Amino acid sequence: MSLLASKENNTTLEKVFSCKDLAVLEDADVLQQLTTYINQLILTNFESLVQLLYRIDVSEMKIKALLKENPQEDAGFLIAQLIIARQIQKLKTIKEMFDTTAPDDDEERW
């Protein structure tokens, strides 16, 4: 892997992991870049892929089921979709947890 390809992959991963905007995560170009990177990991560094999936907290059972249900599909594409779906889920959970809108009643807040 060239240094340029490595930098592009790191940029793609950072974009996915640090993104706070759902529109960016749903961008087809981001999905394609992530798919390319995942396929590269499948072929050259499977252990790094496993560590990445563990760090992101993508369910191993979901991956296995999805790959089994779609044997003709690109595995990198399917895994990239799961990664992005997990990141979207995390963003939505954080938004729900830190939603500061309070009901408009006169009760005192503690």
Secondary structure, DSSP 8 states (H G I E B T S, - for coil): --HHHHHHHHHHHHHHHH---HHHHT-HHHHHHHHHHHHHHHHH-HHHHHHHHHHHT--HHHHHHHHHH-TTS-HHHHHHHHHHHHHHHHHHHHHHHT-------S----
